[in-house]
């Protein structure tokens, strides 16, 4: 009896975990998107997936309602479903399963993506905010902000940092990013100084760089590493404390890192490598806010009085 989609989906998810080294979160997302398709299509054998079926599925996604906000699924969310389906079809073809070509799936057209970032004066207010907190927590939070801005890390990458993985003498270290890909990141003098001040003040033996300083847990000898969610809350708290009205997350600091590099003349390929983007197209979201040549043209030629 021919295998139906659900059997192949299980194999594909195991392939993502073992062969591709995808994160548990990525695997959960792919499982959700693919199982949604399989349920909608009534779990057919792969050979029964047709262009007409995919067309109808796209209509279904476009008309679906997001249960959280009662709105239609965003184009980006629709595309996540289609990207997962495309990857699954490519896997089936690689396994010599008869199936429609993944190239038959086109993604939904999206508007230009914009990114939020901190202006220099906002960044400076955020950087000094932890000084009011003081103590070891203030030192930790200063180090968190400086490290995020200096290295352009994702919040999950920051949460996973270990003390023995950072070389403060060389101001650089290697991290494992998305898809288990390794890249070198660098520390500014400010980041190095704040990390050193924080680690020197620590009395615990936890191998993690950023940890909780909960007094109740400390009394029981428990030292937990900070979670991505707790780091997000920390950044949000200091942003509000600094009087920054827009929503600030660790990822906004990553955007600020990239914007700062491009505004100061870094080339796009180098920024791509520093961010760990697999595709240059992902990095190109920053170019429309950092194009110095367009600024020069506007300043030189706009609103000139006729002689």
C-alpha beads as a LAMMPS data file, in Angstrom:
LAMMPS data file: protein, C-alpha beads

307 atoms
306 bonds

1 atom types
1 bond types

-500.0 500.0 xlo xhi
-500.0 500.0 ylo yhi
-500.0 500.0 zlo zhi

Masses

1 110.0

Atoms # bond

1 1 1 0.000 0.000 0.000
2 1 1 1.352 3.431 -0.981
3 1 1 2.458 5.648 1.899
4 1 1 0.387 8.748 2.607
5 1 1 1.669 12.213 3.431
6 1 1 1.698 11.828 7.211
7 1 1 4.261 8.994 6.986
8 1 1 6.534 11.020 4.743
9 1 1 6.164 14.102 6.944
10 1 1 7.469 12.118 9.921
11 1 1 10.491 11.006 7.868
12 1 1 11.081 14.570 6.662
13 1 1 11.062 15.997 10.184
14 1 1 13.582 13.359 11.284
15 1 1 15.713 14.300 8.265
16 1 1 15.619 17.960 9.319
17 1 1 16.717 17.025 12.827
18 1 1 19.444 14.522 12.026
19 1 1 20.814 15.458 8.608
20 1 1 20.183 19.198 8.526
21 1 1 20.626 19.969 12.219
22 1 1 17.550 22.204 12.384
23 1 1 16.505 23.590 15.758
24 1 1 13.566 22.119 17.700
25 1 1 11.607 25.327 17.074
26 1 1 12.135 25.082 13.301
27 1 1 11.070 21.435 13.315
28 1 1 7.923 22.285 15.297
29 1 1 7.044 25.008 12.797
30 1 1 7.552 22.713 9.812
31 1 1 5.444 20.045 11.500
32 1 1 2.622 22.530 12.028
33 1 1 2.668 23.849 8.456
34 1 1 2.923 20.424 6.802
35 1 1 0.338 18.740 9.008
36 1 1 -2.017 21.599 8.217
37 1 1 -1.577 20.894 4.511
38 1 1 -1.985 17.145 4.978
39 1 1 -5.186 17.617 6.978
40 1 1 -6.594 20.061 4.415
41 1 1 -5.703 17.741 1.513
42 1 1 -7.136 14.716 3.364
43 1 1 -3.746 13.004 3.632
44 1 1 -3.238 11.835 0.028
45 1 1 -0.335 9.882 -1.397
46 1 1 2.311 12.314 -2.780
47 1 1 1.524 11.532 -6.425
48 1 1 -1.996 12.928 -5.922
49 1 1 -0.680 16.443 -5.177
50 1 1 -1.442 18.479 -8.297
51 1 1 -1.036 22.060 -9.442
52 1 1 -4.779 22.550 -9.026
53 1 1 -4.590 21.256 -5.466
54 1 1 -1.796 23.698 -4.628
55 1 1 -3.800 26.534 -6.218
56 1 1 -6.796 25.658 -4.037
57 1 1 -4.565 25.426 -0.966
58 1 1 -3.238 28.910 -1.602
59 1 1 -6.811 30.183 -1.793
60 1 1 -7.542 28.400 1.474
61 1 1 -4.552 30.061 3.182
62 1 1 -5.426 33.473 1.778
63 1 1 -8.964 33.197 3.157
64 1 1 -8.019 31.637 6.494
65 1 1 -8.449 33.557 9.725
66 1 1 -5.695 33.918 12.323
67 1 1 -7.257 32.778 15.571
68 1 1 -5.170 35.203 17.626
69 1 1 -6.295 38.471 16.048
70 1 1 -9.276 37.521 13.895
71 1 1 -7.607 38.796 10.725
72 1 1 -6.711 36.993 7.521
73 1 1 -3.324 35.285 7.560
74 1 1 -0.548 37.710 6.717
75 1 1 1.219 37.180 3.407
76 1 1 4.393 36.331 5.322
77 1 1 2.537 33.632 7.300
78 1 1 1.060 32.214 4.096
79 1 1 4.572 32.074 2.673
80 1 1 5.880 30.172 5.704
81 1 1 3.340 27.442 4.879
82 1 1 4.392 27.417 1.230
83 1 1 8.119 27.435 1.992
84 1 1 7.657 24.399 4.247
85 1 1 5.663 22.618 1.550
86 1 1 8.296 23.442 -1.049
87 1 1 11.089 22.057 1.141
88 1 1 9.041 18.912 1.758
89 1 1 8.463 18.344 -1.971
90 1 1 12.185 18.769 -2.660
91 1 1 12.914 16.160 0.006
92 1 1 10.424 13.725 -1.557
93 1 1 11.984 14.225 -4.999
94 1 1 15.426 13.560 -3.504
95 1 1 14.060 10.329 -2.057
96 1 1 12.785 9.325 -5.547
97 1 1 9.147 9.678 -4.556
98 1 1 6.933 10.635 -7.485
99 1 1 5.637 14.101 -6.689
100 1 1 4.962 17.466 -8.332
101 1 1 8.020 19.744 -8.698
102 1 1 8.604 22.145 -5.830
103 1 1 9.224 24.852 -8.443
104 1 1 5.499 24.826 -9.178
105 1 1 4.893 26.622 -5.873
106 1 1 5.220 30.390 -6.094
107 1 1 5.249 32.522 -2.969
108 1 1 2.700 35.238 -2.328
109 1 1 3.788 38.740 -3.267
110 1 1 4.671 40.839 -0.240
111 1 1 5.155 44.531 0.247
112 1 1 8.591 45.891 1.050
113 1 1 9.638 44.792 4.499
114 1 1 10.679 47.514 6.904
115 1 1 12.902 47.117 9.938
116 1 1 12.877 48.932 13.261
117 1 1 16.173 50.233 14.599
118 1 1 17.437 52.673 17.183
119 1 1 18.644 56.127 16.264
120 1 1 22.036 57.003 17.818
121 1 1 20.550 59.115 20.620
122 1 1 18.024 56.370 21.475
123 1 1 20.779 53.761 21.518
124 1 1 22.853 55.884 23.873
125 1 1 19.936 56.276 26.298
126 1 1 19.392 52.512 26.279
127 1 1 23.076 51.785 26.883
128 1 1 23.260 53.904 30.027
129 1 1 19.883 52.833 31.474
130 1 1 21.240 49.794 33.431
131 1 1 23.576 52.086 35.391
132 1 1 20.552 53.220 37.405
133 1 1 19.893 49.601 38.374
134 1 1 23.394 49.164 39.723
135 1 1 24.821 46.100 41.388
136 1 1 25.519 42.846 39.630
137 1 1 22.196 42.931 37.763
138 1 1 23.050 46.334 36.333
139 1 1 26.473 45.029 35.271
140 1 1 24.846 41.994 33.647
141 1 1 22.265 44.033 31.799
142 1 1 24.859 46.500 30.537
143 1 1 26.841 43.555 29.180
144 1 1 23.727 42.130 27.514
145 1 1 22.946 45.377 25.689
146 1 1 26.546 45.988 24.634
147 1 1 26.994 42.399 23.415
148 1 1 23.779 42.458 21.389
149 1 1 24.771 45.713 19.714
150 1 1 28.442 44.812 19.253
151 1 1 27.969 41.329 17.793
152 1 1 24.526 41.548 16.171
153 1 1 23.434 38.353 17.881
154 1 1 20.019 36.760 17.800
155 1 1 18.534 36.539 21.287
156 1 1 18.745 32.720 21.257
157 1 1 22.444 32.977 20.370
158 1 1 23.041 35.376 23.268
159 1 1 21.182 33.123 25.718
160 1 1 23.370 30.169 24.722
161 1 1 26.711 31.934 25.283
162 1 1 29.127 30.259 27.674
163 1 1 31.974 31.917 29.519
164 1 1 34.600 29.533 28.156
165 1 1 33.454 30.232 24.589
166 1 1 34.411 33.906 24.633
167 1 1 37.981 35.086 24.184
168 1 1 38.205 38.544 25.728
169 1 1 41.850 38.849 24.702
170 1 1 41.069 38.467 21.006
171 1 1 37.686 40.275 21.111
172 1 1 36.136 37.593 18.939
173 1 1 34.483 34.209 19.258
174 1 1 32.574 31.650 17.236
175 1 1 28.890 30.969 17.723
176 1 1 26.510 28.378 16.337
177 1 1 23.610 30.124 14.635
178 1 1 20.588 29.040 12.620
179 1 1 20.872 25.671 10.950
180 1 1 23.884 24.836 13.155
181 1 1 26.007 27.156 11.000
182 1 1 29.037 28.644 12.720
183 1 1 30.207 32.225 12.287
184 1 1 32.762 34.529 13.890
185 1 1 31.476 37.569 15.781
186 1 1 33.423 40.440 17.298
187 1 1 33.315 42.490 20.488
188 1 1 33.713 46.236 20.741
189 1 1 35.881 47.649 23.562
190 1 1 32.653 48.612 25.380
191 1 1 31.249 45.091 25.130
192 1 1 34.521 43.546 26.264
193 1 1 34.734 45.897 29.267
194 1 1 31.153 45.262 30.398
195 1 1 31.478 41.477 30.048
196 1 1 34.712 41.514 32.039
197 1 1 33.194 43.703 34.769
198 1 1 30.187 41.399 35.034
199 1 1 32.091 38.106 35.087
200 1 1 34.594 39.482 37.614
201 1 1 31.706 40.379 39.920
202 1 1 30.174 36.901 39.724
203 1 1 30.687 34.465 42.598
204 1 1 28.903 31.459 41.092
205 1 1 30.402 28.654 39.021
206 1 1 27.771 28.492 36.261
207 1 1 29.327 28.025 32.812
208 1 1 26.687 30.281 31.229
209 1 1 27.611 33.876 30.477
210 1 1 24.289 35.477 31.394
211 1 1 22.472 34.050 34.405
212 1 1 19.606 34.878 36.747
213 1 1 20.430 36.480 40.076
214 1 1 17.259 35.446 41.874
215 1 1 18.109 35.617 45.624
216 1 1 15.649 32.857 46.582
217 1 1 17.140 30.426 44.070
218 1 1 20.685 31.448 44.974
219 1 1 20.070 30.433 48.570
220 1 1 19.217 26.939 47.303
221 1 1 22.321 26.898 45.100
222 1 1 20.365 27.244 41.863
223 1 1 21.832 29.438 39.114
224 1 1 19.675 29.412 35.998
225 1 1 20.828 30.761 32.628
226 1 1 18.677 33.590 31.285
227 1 1 16.092 32.492 28.741
228 1 1 15.446 34.375 25.495
229 1 1 12.114 35.499 26.944
230 1 1 13.712 36.940 30.083
231 1 1 16.271 38.797 27.946
232 1 1 13.434 40.230 25.862
233 1 1 11.699 41.453 29.009
234 1 1 14.938 43.019 30.211
235 1 1 15.445 44.981 26.982
236 1 1 11.810 46.093 26.968
237 1 1 12.061 47.328 30.555
238 1 1 15.168 49.403 29.919
239 1 1 13.745 50.845 26.690
240 1 1 10.703 52.123 28.582
241 1 1 12.944 53.352 31.380
242 1 1 14.989 55.268 28.787
243 1 1 11.856 56.956 27.448
244 1 1 11.909 55.172 24.087
245 1 1 8.313 55.019 22.895
246 1 1 8.630 52.432 20.108
247 1 1 8.749 48.732 20.964
248 1 1 12.346 47.601 21.436
249 1 1 13.375 43.939 21.355
250 1 1 16.769 42.215 21.159
251 1 1 16.157 41.870 17.414
252 1 1 15.863 45.652 17.116
253 1 1 19.416 45.826 18.479
254 1 1 20.450 43.347 15.791
255 1 1 18.840 45.614 13.184
256 1 1 20.642 48.581 14.760
257 1 1 23.959 46.719 14.499
258 1 1 23.443 46.124 10.763
259 1 1 22.207 49.659 10.121
260 1 1 25.190 51.144 11.948
261 1 1 27.639 49.107 9.845
262 1 1 26.017 50.069 6.535
263 1 1 25.666 53.737 7.447
264 1 1 29.374 53.826 8.182
265 1 1 30.366 52.319 4.838
266 1 1 30.409 48.536 5.334
267 1 1 29.579 46.498 2.229
268 1 1 26.465 44.344 2.116
269 1 1 28.332 41.029 1.741
270 1 1 30.330 41.643 4.912
271 1 1 27.190 42.545 6.854
272 1 1 25.552 39.371 5.517
273 1 1 28.429 37.305 6.923
274 1 1 28.401 39.106 10.274
275 1 1 24.651 38.562 10.655
276 1 1 24.835 34.937 9.529
277 1 1 22.265 35.387 6.761
278 1 1 22.180 32.507 4.317
279 1 1 20.952 34.710 1.465
280 1 1 22.044 38.225 0.515
281 1 1 18.385 39.019 -0.212
282 1 1 17.686 38.820 3.536
283 1 1 20.353 41.441 4.231
284 1 1 19.029 43.737 1.526
285 1 1 16.123 44.797 3.756
286 1 1 18.539 47.319 5.272
287 1 1 19.667 49.058 2.103
288 1 1 16.694 51.389 1.658
289 1 1 17.430 53.056 5.015
290 1 1 21.193 53.353 4.578
291 1 1 21.677 54.473 0.974
292 1 1 24.105 57.361 1.320
293 1 1 24.189 57.990 -2.413
294 1 1 20.456 58.688 -2.493
295 1 1 20.879 61.078 0.422
296 1 1 23.697 62.864 -1.425
297 1 1 21.640 63.144 -4.614
298 1 1 18.681 64.583 -2.700
299 1 1 20.827 67.110 -0.863
300 1 1 22.673 68.143 -4.033
301 1 1 19.792 68.468 -6.441
302 1 1 16.545 68.966 -4.516
303 1 1 14.820 72.355 -4.160
304 1 1 17.528 74.390 -5.861
305 1 1 16.613 77.975 -6.739
306 1 1 16.770 78.775 -10.423
307 1 1 19.317 81.397 -11.426

Bonds

1 1 1 2
2 1 2 3
3 1 3 4
4 1 4 5
5 1 5 6
6 1 6 7
7 1 7 8
8 1 8 9
9 1 9 10
10 1 10 11
11 1 11 12
12 1 12 13
13 1 13 14
14 1 14 15
15 1 15 16
16 1 16 17
17 1 17 18
18 1 18 19
19 1 19 20
20 1 20 21
21 1 21 22
22 1 22 23
23 1 23 24
24 1 24 25
25 1 25 26
26 1 26 27
27 1 27 28
28 1 28 29
29 1 29 30
30 1 30 31
31 1 31 32
32 1 32 33
33 1 33 34
34 1 34 35
35 1 35 36
36 1 36 37
37 1 37 38
38 1 38 39
39 1 39 40
40 1 40 41
41 1 41 42
42 1 42 43
43 1 43 44
44 1 44 45
45 1 45 46
46 1 46 47
47 1 47 48
48 1 48 49
49 1 49 50
50 1 50 51
51 1 51 52
52 1 52 53
53 1 53 54
54 1 54 55
55 1 55 56
56 1 56 57
57 1 57 58
58 1 58 59
59 1 59 60
60 1 60 61
61 1 61 62
62 1 62 63
63 1 63 64
64 1 64 65
65 1 65 66
66 1 66 67
67 1 67 68
68 1 68 69
69 1 69 70
70 1 70 71
71 1 71 72
72 1 72 73
73 1 73 74
74 1 74 75
75 1 75 76
76 1 76 77
77 1 77 78
78 1 78 79
79 1 79 80
80 1 80 81
81 1 81 82
82 1 82 83
83 1 83 84
84 1 84 85
85 1 85 86
86 1 86 87
87 1 87 88
88 1 88 89
89 1 89 90
90 1 90 91
91 1 91 92
92 1 92 93
93 1 93 94
94 1 94 95
95 1 95 96
96 1 96 97
97 1 97 98
98 1 98 99
99 1 99 100
100 1 100 101
101 1 101 102
102 1 102 103
103 1 103 104
104 1 104 105
105 1 105 106
106 1 106 107
107 1 107 108
108 1 108 109
109 1 109 110
110 1 110 111
111 1 111 112
112 1 112 113
113 1 113 114
114 1 114 115
115 1 115 116
116 1 116 117
117 1 117 118
118 1 118 119
119 1 119 120
120 1 120 121
121 1 121 122
122 1 122 123
123 1 123 124
124 1 124 125
125 1 125 126
126 1 126 127
127 1 127 128
128 1 128 129
129 1 129 130
130 1 130 131
131 1 131 132
132 1 132 133
133 1 133 134
134 1 134 135
135 1 135 136
136 1 136 137
137 1 137 138
138 1 138 139
139 1 139 140
140 1 140 141
141 1 141 142
142 1 142 143
143 1 143 144
144 1 144 145
145 1 145 146
146 1 146 147
147 1 147 148
148 1 148 149
149 1 149 150
150 1 150 151
151 1 151 152
152 1 152 153
153 1 153 154
154 1 154 155
155 1 155 156
156 1 156 157
157 1 157 158
158 1 158 159
159 1 159 160
160 1 160 161
161 1 161 162
162 1 162 163
163 1 163 164
164 1 164 165
165 1 165 166
166 1 166 167
167 1 167 168
168 1 168 169
169 1 169 170
170 1 170 171
171 1 171 172
172 1 172 173
173 1 173 174
174 1 174 175
175 1 175 176
176 1 176 177
177 1 177 178
178 1 178 179
179 1 179 180
180 1 180 181
181 1 181 182
182 1 182 183
183 1 183 184
184 1 184 185
185 1 185 186
186 1 186 187
187 1 187 188
188 1 188 189
189 1 189 190
190 1 190 191
191 1 191 192
192 1 192 193
193 1 193 194
194 1 194 195
195 1 195 196
196 1 196 197
197 1 197 198
198 1 198 199
199 1 199 200
200 1 200 201
201 1 201 202
202 1 202 203
203 1 203 204
204 1 204 205
205 1 205 206
206 1 206 207
207 1 207 208
208 1 208 209
209 1 209 210
210 1 210 211
211 1 211 212
212 1 212 213
213 1 213 214
214 1 214 215
215 1 215 216
216 1 216 217
217 1 217 218
218 1 218 219
219 1 219 220
220 1 220 221
221 1 221 222
222 1 222 223
223 1 223 224
224 1 224 225
225 1 225 226
226 1 226 227
227 1 227 228
228 1 228 229
229 1 229 230
230 1 230 231
231 1 231 232
232 1 232 233
233 1 233 234
234 1 234 235
235 1 235 236
236 1 236 237
237 1 237 238
238 1 238 239
239 1 239 240
240 1 240 241
241 1 241 242
242 1 242 243
243 1 243 244
244 1 244 245
245 1 245 246
246 1 246 247
247 1 247 248
248 1 248 249
249 1 249 250
250 1 250 251
251 1 251 252
252 1 252 253
253 1 253 254
254 1 254 255
255 1 255 256
256 1 256 257
257 1 257 258
258 1 258 259
259 1 259 260
260 1 260 261
261 1 261 262
262 1 262 263
263 1 263 264
264 1 264 265
265 1 265 266
266 1 266 267
267 1 267 268
268 1 268 269
269 1 269 270
270 1 270 271
271 1 271 272
272 1 272 273
273 1 273 274
274 1 274 275
275 1 275 276
276 1 276 277
277 1 277 278
278 1 278 279
279 1 279 280
280 1 280 281
281 1 281 282
282 1 282 283
283 1 283 284
284 1 284 285
285 1 285 286
286 1 286 287
287 1 287 288
288 1 288 289
289 1 289 290
290 1 290 291
291 1 291 292
292 1 292 293
293 1 293 294
294 1 294 295
295 1 295 296
296 1 296 297
297 1 297 298
298 1 298 299
299 1 299 300
300 1 300 301
301 1 301 302
302 1 302 303
303 1 303 304
304 1 304 305
305 1 305 306
306 1 306 307
